[in-house]
Amino acid sequence: MGLRSVIGVIFIVQGSGKFNPGAAGFLTSLGIPAEMQIPIALAETIGGILLIFGVLSRISSSILSIIMLGAIFIVKEASNLTGQGGYALDLMLLASCLVIIVMGPGRVSISNAVKKIPRILH
């Protein structure tokens, strides 16, 4: 629960900041269409909420992993691990999402409490 909660809060904060109109300009400067602003912001915000509650954790972690790969290779261009423009935090978030994909939501989660949800969707 601890890992899911921390990662979820980070993604909620990062995702809610992407609803700012200035985020569209930033995305276009990277060569990403401005129309992707809302889907990325929603994926991060809703994915973070799902992680906190432990619902569809593997699916949301998979989507967030794809977003983190984009952050590392498109936004940060995988240039510096640390320092200005470093991708160390993005790499840690990616690794954490991969751990959640492998381990699942854990015992303290809605998915575990509701036994009717298929295990593949946890």
Buried (B, 14 or more C-beta within 10 A) or exposed (E): EEBBBBBBBBBBEBBEEBEEEEBBEBBBEEEBEEEBBEEBBEBBBBBBBBBBBBBBBBBBBBBBBEBBBBBBEEBBEEEEEEEEEEBEBBBEBBEBBBBBBEBBBBEEBBBBEEEEBEEEEB
